[in-house]
Amino acid sequence: MKIATHQIPRQSVEFFKRLWRHDLKPGSPLAFAFAVVCVVAAALTRHLLGLIDPAIIVFAPYFPAVLAATLIGGLSSGLVALVLGGLSAWWSFLPPSHAFFPIARDEAISLLVYCATGTIIVIAAESHRRLSSYYYERENFNQLIIGELQHRLRNKLATVQAVLGRDLRNNNDLWNEIAGRLAAIGRTDELILKSENTNVEIVEIINNELRPYGNTSQIRVTGGSLVLPPMLALSLTLIVHELSTNAAKYGALSSPLARVDVNWTVDDDQVQVMWTESGGPSVHSPNHKGFGSELFARALVPFHGKVEPEFAPGGLKCKIVFVFPRDRRAGLGFKRRSLTSA
């Protein structure tokens, strides 16, 4: 008995979740039953409103019923609600009461207007329902693919660690250095996944990306505490990851005598991040645009931001600017304390 008692509320919650996500199968008995419920609710609402003001528009409560029936139950459910609603209002509230004929000219016009308006509502709501269903299906599919890719990425990283650990078992110093960098790369991947759903401190993003490269004398990170909302954190993580890997391949982090300085400032709702490489090999503007160029051009567009790389003789300088959402400032805050990390 206790199990059944616990299952009933859970089933009710699941049912209402399905309704909220427009998950009733169009044309199913449940969808038609929902349409009937909507019409009954509309009729009761019109009756109660009529007790307060008999002059209230007859068909007003039936439009939300048609809308709800279409959004939840699909096109056929919406049409059923439209027809039943029209018949219910005609029979119950248009004079003569509880009869279809004779019908006056004004009432006939009102009925025709209801049918025309209701048809438009059904078409618009069905279009919205299909788009929403497509969105939910794609979202679920994408989450499935992302989960599988995450699983494979972890397995590959673990495989690489196992292979290198076996081959370098006689060189503990080199293995410890490589293992530390692989662990940092793993933490960066976890941070990217984390930033999809939670707020992330900007210094955590930058430190995690730079930790696999260079030594403490090569990297300097300074700036006030700043917590970024999920999508902004993910965009910045991808940008810093691109800068870090390029610096390790071609820039300052490829030379033990060079250095990378990263700092950020906040002016009202605008954040500016400066990435400065110095003392390394000369860098040149790429001859063709690859993934990095496209990432820089598009990643911060939703935040009214931009990435401006400058290929200076002494090393790459990159200015990253974006607007911090004003509605998030109070909750996430701009703490002006200094952070320095190597």
Backbone hydrogen bonds, N-H to C=O, Kabsch-Sander energy under -0.5 kcal/mol:
donor,donor_aa,acceptor,acceptor_aa,energy
5,T,1,M,-2.3
6,H,2,K,-2.0
7,Q,3,I,-2.0
8,I,4,A,-1.8
10,R,6,H,-1.2
11,Q,7,Q,-2.9
12,S,8,I,-2.3
13,V,9,P,-2.4
14,E,10,R,-2.3
15,F,11,Q,-2.4
16,F,12,S,-2.3
17,K,13,V,-2.0
18,R,14,E,-2.2
19,L,15,F,-2.1
20,W,16,F,-2.4
21,R,17,K,-1.9
22,H,19,L,-1.7
23,D,18,R,-3.0
24,L,72,I,-0.8
27,G,73,G,-0.6
28,S,25,K,-1.9
32,F,28,S,-2.1
33,A,29,P,-2.6
34,F,30,L,-2.1
35,A,31,A,-1.7
36,V,32,F,-2.1
37,V,33,A,-2.3
38,C,34,F,-2.3
39,V,35,A,-2.1
40,V,36,V,-2.7
41,A,37,V,-2.6
42,A,38,C,-2.1
43,A,39,V,-2.6
44,L,40,V,-2.5
45,T,41,A,-2.3
46,R,42,A,-2.6
47,H,43,A,-2.3
48,L,44,L,-2.5
49,L,45,T,-2.6
50,G,46,R,-2.1
51,L,47,H,-1.3
52,I,48,L,-0.9
53,D,49,L,-3.0
56,I,53,D,-1.8
60,A,57,I,-0.6
62,Y,59,F,-1.2
63,F,59,F,-0.9
63,F,60,A,-0.8
65,A,61,P,-0.8
66,V,62,Y,-2.2
67,L,63,F,-2.4
68,A,64,P,-2.9
69,A,65,A,-2.4
70,T,66,V,-2.0
71,L,67,L,-2.6
72,I,68,A,-2.3
73,G,69,A,-2.3
74,G,70,T,-1.8
78,G,74,G,-2.2
79,L,75,L,-2.3
80,V,76,S,-2.2
81,A,77,S,-2.3
82,L,78,G,-2.3
83,V,79,L,-2.6
84,L,80,V,-2.9
85,G,81,A,-2.5
86,G,82,L,-2.1
87,L,83,V,-2.5
88,S,84,L,-2.8
89,A,85,G,-2.6
90,W,86,G,-2.5
91,W,87,L,-2.8
92,S,88,S,-2.6
93,F,89,A,-2.3
94,L,89,A,-1.2
94,L,90,W,-0.6
98,H,91,W,-2.8
99,A,91,W,-0.5
99,A,96,P,-0.9
104,A,95,P,-0.5
108,A,104,A,-2.3
109,I,105,R,-2.3
110,S,106,D,-2.3
111,L,107,E,-2.3
112,L,108,A,-2.2
113,V,109,I,-2.7
114,Y,110,S,-2.2
115,C,111,L,-2.2
116,A,112,L,-2.5
117,T,113,V,-2.9
118,G,114,Y,-2.9
119,T,115,C,-2.0
120,I,116,A,-1.8
121,I,117,T,-2.2
122,V,118,G,-2.4
123,I,119,T,-2.4
124,A,120,I,-2.5
125,A,121,I,-2.8
126,E,122,V,-2.4
127,S,123,I,-2.0
128,H,124,A,-2.1
129,R,125,A,-2.6
130,R,126,E,-2.3
131,L,127,S,-2.0
132,S,128,H,-2.5
133,S,129,R,-2.6
134,Y,130,R,-2.5
135,Y,131,L,-2.3
136,Y,132,S,-2.5
137,E,133,S,-2.5
138,R,134,Y,-2.5
139,E,135,Y,-2.6
140,N,136,Y,-2.5
141,F,137,E,-2.3
142,N,138,R,-2.9
143,Q,139,E,-2.4
144,L,140,N,-1.9
145,I,141,F,-2.4
146,I,142,N,-2.9
147,G,143,Q,-2.4
148,E,144,L,-2.0
149,L,145,I,-2.6
150,Q,146,I,-2.6
151,H,147,G,-2.1
152,R,148,E,-2.4
153,L,149,L,-2.5
154,R,150,Q,-2.3
155,N,151,H,-2.1
156,K,152,R,-2.6
157,L,153,L,-2.4
158,A,154,R,-2.3
159,T,155,N,-2.2
160,V,156,K,-2.6
161,Q,157,L,-2.3
162,A,158,A,-2.1
163,V,159,T,-2.6
164,L,160,V,-2.7
165,G,161,Q,-2.5
166,R,162,A,-1.8
167,D,163,V,-2.4
168,L,164,L,-2.4
169,R,166,R,-1.0
171,N,168,L,-1.9
175,W,171,N,-2.4
176,N,172,N,-2.8
177,E,173,D,-1.8
178,I,174,L,-2.4
179,A,175,W,-3.2
180,G,176,N,-1.9
181,R,177,E,-1.6
182,L,178,I,-2.6
183,A,179,A,-2.3
184,A,180,G,-1.9
185,I,181,R,-2.3
186,G,182,L,-2.2
187,R,183,A,-2.2
188,T,184,A,-2.1
189,D,185,I,-2.2
190,E,186,G,-2.1
191,L,187,R,-2.1
192,I,188,T,-2.2
193,L,189,D,-1.9
194,K,190,E,-2.6
195,S,191,L,-2.5
196,E,193,L,-1.1
197,N,194,K,-1.6
198,T,194,K,-1.7
200,V,228,L,-2.1
202,I,226,L,-2.8
204,E,201,E,-0.6
205,I,201,E,-1.5
206,I,202,I,-2.1
207,N,203,V,-2.5
208,N,204,E,-2.1
209,E,205,I,-1.6
210,L,206,I,-2.1
211,R,207,N,-2.1
213,Y,210,L,-1.9
218,Q,215,N,-1.5
219,I,215,N,-0.9
220,R,260,V,-2.3
221,V,341,S,-2.3
222,T,262,V,-2.7
223,G,339,L,-1.1
224,G,264,W,-0.6
225,S,335,K,-0.8
225,S,337,R,-0.7
227,V,333,G,-0.8
228,L,200,V,-3.3
228,L,226,L,-0.5
233,A,229,P,-2.7
234,L,230,P,-2.4
235,S,231,M,-2.1
236,L,232,L,-2.4
237,T,233,A,-2.3
238,L,234,L,-2.0
239,I,235,S,-1.8
240,V,236,L,-2.8
241,H,237,T,-2.3
242,E,238,L,-1.9
243,L,239,I,-2.2
244,S,240,V,-2.6
245,T,241,H,-2.4
246,N,242,E,-2.0
247,A,243,L,-2.2
248,A,244,S,-2.1
249,K,245,T,-1.8
250,Y,246,N,-3.2
251,G,246,N,-1.2
254,S,247,A,-0.7
254,S,251,G,-1.8
255,S,252,A,-1.5
258,A,255,S,-1.1
259,R,278,S,-2.5
260,V,218,Q,-3.4
261,D,276,T,-3.1
262,V,220,R,-2.8
263,N,274,M,-1.8
264,W,222,T,-1.0
265,T,272,Q,-2.3
267,D,270,Q,-3.0
268,D,266,V,-0.5
269,D,267,D,-0.5
270,Q,267,D,-2.4
271,V,322,F,-3.1
272,Q,265,T,-2.6
273,V,320,I,-3.5
274,M,263,N,-3.3
275,W,273,V,-0.5
275,W,318,C,-2.9
276,T,261,D,-2.9
276,T,274,M,-0.6
277,E,316,L,-2.7
278,S,259,R,-2.2
279,G,314,G,-0.6
280,G,314,G,-0.7
283,V,312,A,-0.6
290,G,288,H,-0.6
294,E,290,G,-1.8
295,L,291,F,-2.8
296,F,292,G,-2.6
297,A,293,S,-1.8
298,R,294,E,-1.6
299,A,295,L,-2.7
301,V,298,R,-1.2
303,F,300,L,-1.3
304,H,301,V,-1.9
305,G,300,L,-2.5
306,K,321,V,-2.3
307,V,296,F,-0.5
308,E,319,K,-2.9
310,E,317,K,-3.5
312,A,310,E,-1.7
312,A,315,G,-0.8
315,G,312,A,-1.3
317,K,310,E,-2.5
318,C,275,W,-3.0
319,K,308,E,-2.1
320,I,273,V,-3.3
320,I,318,C,-0.6
321,V,306,K,-2.5
321,V,319,K,-0.5
322,F,271,V,-2.1
323,V,303,F,-2.7
324,F,269,D,-3.7
324,F,322,F,-0.6
328,R,325,P,-1.6
329,R,326,R,-1.3
330,A,326,R,-0.5
332,L,328,R,-2.7
333,G,328,R,-0.6
333,G,329,R,-2.1
335,K,225,S,-1.3
339,L,223,G,-1.0
341,S,221,V,-2.1
